[in-house]
């Protein structure tokens, strides 16, 4: 399927949005989709070759949902709950944050703490 057909199929299936709540402005665009700059200097998505400016808001590449309407949270991590356990990874391994609602986030974290 050509990139143009993929673009229109995604548009018809509401796979991206251009008319979004004001609270979404300033969020990172792409939501997990890899991008590249073509020979003409235009930023495009790798998976469908569509210009980023034509498809500024896409659902999360992981869970397939858009951010919450208030723009505060990604859908898959909304209302995280209270932290039960956590490990920063100590600079040489993956860390995790385990919440009381069953969500666990794992990965290599960059810790920001103004109090240290």
C-alpha positions, 0 to 999 in steps of 0.5 A: 500500500502506498504511503498516500493510501496509508495516510488516508486510511489512517485519517479515515480511521481517526488514527491521528488528530489535527483538531485537539484540545488546547491542553495538548499544545506543547506535548511532544508530537509523534507519540513514539513514532520514529521520524526522519528528515528527507532530502528536501529537509522535510520531517516525515514518519518512518512507518508511513512516510507522511509529513509530521506537519500533516499528522501532528498528533498520533495515538501512542505507538505502544497502547494505540490511544490518544492522551487524556482529554485534559492533556495531562497524561498519556492514556496508558499511564493515566492515574498512576496511583501511589508508588509502592516500590521503586528502583532507579537502576543505580546508573547501570541497569534498568529501574522500575516504579511499581504503583498500587494500581498494578502498573509497573514502569521499567526502563533506564531513567534520568532522575530529576530532583531539585532537592538533591 
